[in-house]
Amino acid sequence: MTTVGLLLPEGTPEDDYRRIETLLGGDIRVDSVAYGGPGAGAVSFAAEGERLRLAGADAVVWAAAGASFAPGWEAAHEQARALALSAGVPASSTAIGFTHALKELGATRVAVAGTYPRDTLDGLARFLGAAGVEVVGSGGGSATTPLPELVRAADDPLAEAVLVPDTATPCVAEVAAAEAAVGKPVLTGTQVTVWEGLRLSERRGAWADELGALFARRAVRDAGQPAG
């Protein structure tokens, strides 16, 4: 059994995580604890990290995309190190997970789908830029926009993948349809968060075609090996 521990902002829907857990099979568990809100810093995660460690988590991921990339590249990695110390197991965040997932897929140019203020989108572009990834397109929609339509609106011919960073809106059930709509990988915040936890756990062979290119057998080559 491999257990991915998640730190979730209070009130985060867990539908996507439960679906991912089911699709990946009975020997992968996704466990979670909530913390006080998306603005809390990594130093506030000590008690929650300890709870996940005691629950048997093999790795812990801070499941909050915007809050984890907003402080910038260096601060995000410092937060991950602090979380690892408090949890006693490898730790990361959704934002850092996106950079590792893109490296796994060999994508260096992306489009970003979602309704984000300009400063938030600029912050994400700077964060990804530090990992050698360029944002070449973006587009938005409402909370009820079907994922295939959302990614089509954001896609750019130069993009090698489309990112849907928001972890608060369940959408993983539509990943396969969204990838078919644009003909390229679609990475969602919840999907990447669990994948990052499995990568840190050195869990090989976790795949489910329904979860898109990141979890397809052809893409999971060395997912257990830490990326740079």
Residue, then its C-alpha position, 0 to 999 in steps of 0.5 A: m500500500t502506498t499512501v499519498g498524504l494531502l494538506l488541503p485548504e479548509g473546505t476544498p472538495e475532495d471528489d477528484y481525489r477520491r476518483i483518482e484513488t479509485l482509478l489507480g486501484g486498491d493499493i494506492r490510498v489518498d489521505s488528507v487533513a485540512y488546515g486553516g486556509p489557503g493563506a497559511g504558511a508552511v510553518s503552520f503545517a507542523a501539526e497536520g504534517e505530523r498527523l499525516r505521518l502518523a496515518g502512514a503517509d509515504a509522502v505529503v503534498w500541499a494541495a493548493a496551486g495558487a498559494s504554493f506558487a505565489p511566493g515564488w520559486e525559492a520560497a515554494h521550495e523552502q516551504a516544501r523543505a519545511l513541510a518535509l521536516s514537520a511530516g518526517v517524509p518527502a514533501s512537495s506542493t501542487a506548484i512544484g508538482f506541475t514543474h515535475a509533471l511537465k518535465e516527465l512529459g517533455a513539455t516546455r511551452v504551455a497554455v493555462a486554462g482558468t479564470y485568473p486575475r492578471d497578477t495571478l497568471d503573471g505569478l504562475a508564468r514567473f514560477l514556471g519560467a524558473a523551471g524553463v517552462e514558457v506560458v504561451g497562451s491562456g483563457g478562462g471560463s466559469a466554474t461550470t464550463p466543461l473542461p474540454e471547452l475550457v482547455r480549447a479556449a485557452d489552447d495555443p498552437l505553440a503549447e505542448a500541454v494545457l494546465v488547469p491549476d485550480t484544485a478547488t473545482p472537480c474536473v478530473a473526470e473530463v481529462a480524457a475528453a479534454e485531451a481529445a479536444v486539443g490533442k495534447p496533454v491536459l494537467t489538472g491541479t488535483q491530478v498533478t498533486v496525486w502524481e507528485g505524491l506518488r513520484l516522491s513515494e517512488r511508486r512505479g507503475a501507477w497508471a490509469d488511462e482515464l486520468g490522461a497522458l500523465f498517468a498513461r503507461r507510455a508516460v509513466r517511465d520513471a515516475g518514481q525517480p525524483a526529478g531535478 
